[in-house]
Amino acid sequence: MFDRLNAVEDKFLKIEQAMSNPEVIGRPQEYQRLVKEHAEIAPVVEVYRKYRELDRQIRENELLLREEKDPEMRELIKQDMEELAEKREQILHQLKVMLLPKDPNDEKNVILEIRAGTGGEEAALFAADLFRMYARYAEEKGWRVEVLDKHVSDMGGFKEIIASIHGKGAYSRLKFERGVHRVQRIPVTESQGRIHTSAVTVAVLPEAEEIDIEIDPSELRIDVFRSSGPGGQSVNTTDSAVRITHIPTGIVVTCQDEKSQHKNKAKALKVLRSRLLDLKRREQEEKIAQERRQQVGTGDRSERIRTYNFPQNRVTDHRINLTLYKLEEVLNGSLDDIIDPLITFYQTEELKRMDM
């Protein structure tokens, strides 16, 4: 690990030297590339230098301890060493996390897909609750949410809603939300006050750019039709809705949220690219190792990940056995209290796997 850290610092120094070269400054494209690379590795170098400084102070105290005869002074030196050693251990863990392989999709925007599962109208209503939760979380983070397509239920819930979320690091935070979300509450349709259990599936896909996935137009079947609202009634007198079928994989994407056929087609292609990228990523992960299927980033939506229990004001994330009695706050977008422990857990698991 320290060989890697030394190599990173050497690279950092060479980049700094190159950035001060007038010839490099005169080549804007190359200079911008170096600036970006410098900014990416600067935090690692800064933390590594803190580690070395703490290590130097501990070694100095060890020398002092050997020479010091006064019992009181020896006790003070020992206390100082204990504090320094504790800080050094914390910095060492931070360095290990910083050296973990980065998910190449972490900085991407997100395609969020929420679908009502078992539970009929109640599931659709909870799908709407979840969408509001993510929209409020995005607002808190300064991200932008754009609805790409939605199918509204008779009572105003969502049978399905697909949205894009644009913002720095959106995928790195929201990728832990994929899976089955279960709700336990008394539905508005329940006359006898019984608690029902319903389920909603959430898919979080990194938004693919054209350079990520190249689509052969000859492999697409594009159908147009009139948009429909709740109950199937027509809400548009023109054929503006678009359905795109990717023939090789059988993936079908429908978009009818815009009045323009052109805009609906562009949105549908955006969703299709992201689903194809997600499919490609999952296939790669399956080839790498069986154990990767156990992790959150596999895209497997068959696993129940979280339960929202209204009578007990409780939210439980089953992957890390985390229970919070603050359901209302979570549904209002306070997700960091769940996402931060999830990130820590999976980083720790990755560190164990790599024996760092």
C-alpha positions as CSV (number, residue, x, y, z in Angstrom):
1,M,0.0,0.0,0.0
2,F,2.8,2.4,0.9
3,D,4.5,1.7,-2.5
4,R,1.3,2.8,-4.2
5,L,1.1,6.0,-2.0
6,N,4.7,6.9,-2.8
7,A,4.0,6.4,-6.5
8,V,1.0,8.6,-6.2
9,E,3.0,11.3,-4.5
10,D,5.8,11.1,-7.2
11,K,3.2,11.4,-9.9
12,F,1.7,14.5,-8.0
13,L,5.1,16.2,-7.9
14,K,5.8,15.5,-11.6
15,I,2.3,17.0,-12.5
16,E,3.1,20.1,-10.4
17,Q,6.4,20.5,-12.2
18,A,4.8,20.1,-15.6
19,M,2.0,22.6,-14.7
20,S,4.7,25.3,-14.1
21,N,6.3,24.6,-17.5
22,P,5.6,27.6,-19.9
23,E,5.4,25.2,-22.9
24,V,2.7,23.1,-21.2
25,I,0.8,26.3,-20.1
26,G,0.7,27.3,-23.8
27,R,-1.1,24.0,-24.7
28,P,-4.6,24.6,-23.0
29,Q,-5.9,21.1,-23.6
30,E,-2.9,19.4,-22.1
31,Y,-2.8,21.9,-19.2
32,Q,-6.5,21.3,-18.4
33,R,-5.9,17.6,-18.3
34,L,-3.1,18.0,-15.8
35,V,-5.2,20.4,-13.7
36,K,-7.9,17.8,-13.5
37,E,-5.5,15.0,-12.7
38,H,-3.8,17.1,-10.1
39,A,-7.2,17.9,-8.4
40,E,-8.1,14.1,-8.3
41,I,-4.9,12.9,-6.5
42,A,-4.2,16.0,-4.3
43,P,-6.5,14.8,-1.5
44,V,-4.7,11.4,-1.3
45,V,-1.3,13.2,-1.2
46,E,-2.5,15.6,1.5
47,V,-3.8,12.8,3.7
48,Y,-0.6,10.7,3.1
49,R,1.5,13.6,4.2
50,K,-0.5,14.0,7.4
51,Y,0.1,10.3,8.0
52,R,3.9,10.7,7.6
53,E,3.9,13.7,9.9
54,L,2.1,11.8,12.6
55,D,4.5,8.9,12.1
56,R,7.4,11.2,12.5
57,Q,6.1,12.7,15.7
58,I,5.5,9.2,17.2
59,R,9.1,8.2,16.4
60,E,10.4,11.4,18.0
61,N,8.4,10.6,21.2
62,E,9.8,7.1,21.2
63,L,13.3,8.5,21.3
64,L,12.3,11.0,24.0
65,L,10.9,8.1,26.1
66,R,14.1,6.2,26.0
67,E,16.1,9.2,27.3
68,E,13.6,10.6,29.8
69,K,14.0,9.5,33.4
70,D,11.4,11.6,35.1
71,P,8.2,9.5,35.8
72,E,5.8,12.4,35.3
73,M,7.4,13.4,32.0
74,R,7.4,9.8,30.8
75,E,3.7,9.6,31.5
76,L,3.0,12.7,29.5
77,I,5.0,11.4,26.6
78,K,3.1,8.1,26.7
79,Q,-0.3,9.9,26.7
80,D,0.8,12.0,23.7
81,M,2.0,8.9,21.9
82,E,-1.4,7.2,22.5
83,E,-3.3,10.2,21.0
84,L,-0.9,10.4,18.0
85,A,-1.2,6.6,17.4
86,E,-5.0,6.9,17.5
87,K,-5.0,9.7,14.9
88,R,-2.5,7.8,12.8
89,E,-4.8,4.8,12.7
90,Q,-7.8,6.9,11.6
91,I,-5.7,8.5,8.9
92,L,-4.5,5.0,7.8
93,H,-8.1,3.8,7.4
94,Q,-8.9,6.9,5.4
95,L,-6.0,6.2,3.1
96,K,-7.1,2.6,2.6
97,V,-10.6,3.9,1.6
98,M,-9.2,6.5,-0.8
99,L,-7.1,3.8,-2.5
100,L,-10.1,1.5,-3.2
101,P,-10.9,1.2,-6.9
102,K,-13.3,3.9,-8.0
103,D,-16.6,3.0,-9.6
104,P,-16.3,4.6,-13.0
105,N,-20.0,5.5,-12.9
106,D,-20.0,7.3,-9.6
107,E,-19.9,10.8,-11.1
108,K,-22.6,10.1,-13.7
109,N,-26.2,11.3,-13.7
110,V,-28.9,8.8,-12.8
111,I,-31.9,7.2,-14.5
112,L,-34.3,6.4,-11.7
113,E,-37.1,3.9,-12.4
114,I,-39.8,3.3,-9.8
115,R,-42.5,0.7,-10.3
116,A,-45.4,-0.5,-8.2
117,G,-45.2,-4.2,-7.3
118,T,-47.4,-6.3,-5.2
119,G,-50.2,-4.3,-3.5
120,G,-52.2,-2.8,-6.3
121,E,-53.3,0.8,-5.8
122,E,-51.5,1.0,-2.4
123,A,-48.2,0.0,-4.1
124,A,-48.8,2.8,-6.7
125,L,-49.4,5.4,-4.0
126,F,-46.2,4.3,-2.2
127,A,-44.3,4.5,-5.5
128,A,-45.4,8.2,-5.6
129,D,-44.2,8.6,-2.0
130,L,-40.8,7.2,-2.9
131,F,-40.5,9.4,-5.9
132,R,-41.2,12.5,-3.7
133,M,-38.6,11.2,-1.3
134,Y,-35.9,11.0,-4.0
135,A,-37.0,14.4,-5.5
136,R,-36.6,16.1,-2.1
137,Y,-33.2,14.4,-1.5
138,A,-32.1,15.6,-4.9
139,E,-33.3,19.2,-4.1
140,E,-31.3,19.1,-0.9
141,K,-28.2,18.1,-2.8
142,G,-28.7,20.7,-5.5
143,W,-29.4,18.1,-8.2
144,R,-32.0,18.6,-11.0
145,V,-34.8,16.1,-11.5
146,E,-36.6,15.6,-14.9
147,V,-39.5,13.2,-15.4
148,L,-39.0,11.2,-18.5
149,D,-42.1,9.1,-18.4
150,K,-44.9,8.2,-16.0
151,H,-48.1,6.0,-15.8
152,V,-50.5,7.4,-13.2
153,S,-52.9,5.1,-11.3
154,D,-56.6,5.9,-10.8
155,M,-55.9,7.4,-7.3
156,G,-52.9,9.5,-8.3
157,G,-50.1,7.1,-7.5
158,F,-47.6,5.9,-10.0
159,K,-47.7,2.5,-11.6
160,E,-44.4,3.5,-13.1
161,I,-42.3,6.6,-13.1
162,I,-38.9,7.2,-14.8
163,A,-36.8,10.3,-14.2
164,S,-33.3,11.5,-14.8
165,I,-31.4,13.1,-11.9
166,H,-28.6,15.4,-12.9
167,G,-25.9,16.3,-10.4
168,K,-22.3,15.7,-9.3
169,G,-22.0,12.3,-7.6
170,A,-25.6,11.4,-8.0
171,Y,-25.0,7.8,-8.9
172,S,-22.4,7.4,-6.1
173,R,-25.1,8.2,-3.6
174,L,-28.3,6.7,-5.1
175,K,-26.9,3.4,-6.4
176,F,-27.6,1.9,-3.0
177,E,-31.3,2.5,-3.4
178,R,-31.8,-0.2,-6.1
179,G,-33.9,-3.1,-4.9
180,V,-37.4,-3.9,-3.5
181,H,-38.8,-1.4,-1.0
182,R,-41.5,-2.8,1.3
183,V,-44.2,-0.7,3.0
184,Q,-46.4,-1.7,5.9
185,R,-49.3,0.7,6.6
186,I,-53.1,1.0,6.6
187,P,-54.1,1.8,3.0
188,V,-56.5,4.6,2.3
189,T,-58.7,2.0,0.6
190,E,-58.9,-0.2,3.8
191,S,-62.2,0.3,5.7
192,Q,-61.4,-2.0,8.7
193,G,-58.1,-0.5,9.7
194,R,-55.9,-3.5,8.8
195,I,-52.2,-3.1,8.0
196,H,-51.2,-4.2,4.5
197,T,-47.8,-5.0,3.1
198,S,-47.0,-3.7,-0.4
199,A,-43.8,-3.5,-2.4
200,V,-42.2,-1.2,-4.9
201,T,-39.1,-1.8,-7.1
202,V,-36.5,0.8,-7.5
203,A,-33.9,0.7,-10.3
204,V,-31.0,3.2,-10.3
205,L,-29.0,3.2,-13.6
206,P,-26.0,5.4,-14.5
207,E,-27.0,7.7,-17.3
208,A,-25.2,6.5,-20.4
209,E,-23.7,8.9,-22.9
210,E,-23.5,8.2,-26.6
211,I,-19.8,7.4,-26.2
212,D,-20.6,4.8,-23.6
213,I,-23.1,2.8,-25.7
214,E,-23.3,2.9,-29.4
215,I,-26.7,1.8,-30.7
216,D,-27.2,0.5,-34.3
217,P,-30.4,2.2,-35.6
218,S,-31.1,-1.0,-37.7
219,E,-31.5,-2.9,-34.3
220,L,-34.4,-0.6,-33.2
221,R,-38.1,-0.8,-33.8
222,I,-39.8,2.5,-33.2
223,D,-43.6,2.8,-32.8
224,V,-45.6,5.9,-32.3
225,F,-49.0,6.2,-30.7
226,R,-51.3,8.6,-28.8
227,S,-50.5,9.3,-25.1
228,S,-52.9,8.0,-22.5
229,G,-53.7,9.0,-19.0
230,P,-55.3,7.3,-16.0
231,G,-57.8,4.6,-17.0
232,G,-56.4,4.6,-20.5
233,Q,-58.2,7.7,-21.8
234,S,-56.4,9.6,-24.6
235,V,-54.8,12.8,-23.5
236,N,-53.3,13.7,-26.8
237,T,-54.8,14.0,-30.3
238,T,-51.6,13.4,-32.1
239,D,-49.3,10.4,-32.3
240,S,-46.6,11.9,-30.0
241,A,-45.9,8.9,-27.7
242,V,-42.9,6.7,-28.6
243,R,-42.1,3.1,-28.0
244,I,-38.6,1.9,-28.8
245,T,-37.7,-1.8,-28.9
246,H,-34.1,-2.9,-28.9
247,I,-34.4,-6.1,-31.0
248,P,-31.2,-7.9,-29.8
249,T,-32.0,-7.7,-26.1
250,G,-35.8,-7.3,-26.2
251,I,-35.6,-4.2,-24.0
252,V,-38.7,-1.9,-24.5
253,V,-38.8,1.8,-23.6
254,T,-41.9,3.9,-23.8
255,C,-42.0,7.7,-23.4
256,Q,-45.2,9.9,-23.6
257,D,-44.5,12.7,-21.2
258,E,-43.8,15.3,-23.8
259,K,-46.2,16.6,-26.5
260,S,-43.5,16.5,-29.0
261,Q,-42.7,13.1,-30.7
262,H,-39.1,14.2,-31.2
263,K,-38.6,15.0,-27.5
264,N,-40.2,11.7,-26.4
265,K,-37.9,9.8,-28.8
266,A,-34.8,11.6,-27.4
267,K,-35.9,10.8,-23.8
268,A,-36.7,7.1,-24.7
269,L,-33.2,6.7,-26.3
270,K,-31.6,8.2,-23.1
271,V,-33.4,5.6,-21.0
272,L,-32.5,2.8,-23.5
273,R,-28.8,3.7,-23.5
274,S,-28.7,3.6,-19.7
275,R,-30.5,0.2,-19.5
276,L,-28.1,-1.2,-22.1
277,L,-25.1,0.2,-20.1
278,D,-26.5,-1.4,-16.9
279,L,-27.0,-4.7,-18.7
280,K,-23.4,-4.6,-20.0
281,R,-22.1,-3.8,-16.6
282,R,-24.0,-6.6,-14.9
283,E,-22.7,-9.1,-17.5
284,Q,-19.1,-8.0,-16.8
285,E,-19.6,-8.3,-13.0
286,E,-21.0,-11.8,-13.4
287,K,-17.9,-12.8,-15.3
288,I,-15.6,-11.3,-12.7
289,A,-16.8,-13.3,-9.7
290,Q,-19.9,-14.9,-8.1
291,E,-19.5,-12.9,-4.9
292,R,-20.0,-9.7,-6.7
293,R,-23.7,-10.6,-7.2
294,Q,-24.1,-10.3,-3.4
295,Q,-23.2,-6.6,-3.5
296,V,-25.5,-3.6,-3.9
297,G,-24.1,-2.6,-7.3
298,T,-25.2,-5.6,-9.2
299,G,-28.5,-4.3,-10.3
300,D,-30.4,-7.3,-8.9
301,R,-33.9,-5.9,-8.0
302,S,-35.3,-9.2,-6.6
303,E,-33.9,-8.6,-3.1
304,R,-35.9,-6.8,-0.4
305,I,-33.6,-4.1,0.8
306,R,-35.8,-1.8,3.0
307,T,-39.0,-1.8,5.0
308,Y,-41.0,1.3,5.8
309,N,-43.3,0.6,8.8
310,F,-45.8,3.4,9.4
311,P,-47.5,2.2,12.6
312,Q,-44.0,2.1,14.3
313,N,-42.6,5.1,12.6
314,R,-39.7,2.8,11.6
315,V,-37.4,2.4,8.6
316,T,-35.2,-0.7,8.5
317,D,-32.5,-1.3,5.9
318,H,-32.1,-5.1,5.9
319,R,-28.6,-5.2,4.3
320,I,-26.9,-3.6,7.3
321,N,-29.6,-4.2,10.0
322,L,-30.0,-0.5,10.4
323,T,-33.3,0.7,12.1
324,L,-34.3,4.3,12.4
325,Y,-37.4,5.6,14.1
326,K,-37.8,8.7,11.9
327,L,-40.0,7.5,9.0
328,E,-41.4,10.9,8.3
329,E,-38.0,12.6,8.0
330,V,-36.7,9.9,5.7
331,L,-39.7,10.2,3.4
332,N,-39.1,13.9,3.4
333,G,-35.7,13.3,1.8
334,S,-33.4,12.8,4.9
335,L,-31.6,9.9,3.3
336,D,-28.0,10.5,4.4
337,D,-28.6,8.8,7.7
338,I,-29.2,5.6,5.7
339,I,-26.8,6.2,2.7
340,D,-23.7,7.1,4.8
341,P,-23.8,3.9,6.9
342,L,-24.3,1.9,3.6
343,I,-21.3,3.5,2.0
344,T,-19.2,2.8,5.1
345,F,-20.4,-0.9,5.2
346,Y,-19.6,-1.6,1.6
347,Q,-16.2,0.1,1.8
348,T,-15.4,-2.0,4.8
349,E,-16.4,-5.2,3.0
350,E,-14.3,-4.2,0.0
351,L,-11.3,-3.5,2.3
352,K,-11.7,-7.0,3.8
353,R,-11.9,-8.5,0.3
354,M,-8.7,-6.8,-0.7
355,D,-7.0,-7.5,2.6
356,M,-5.9,-3.9,2.8
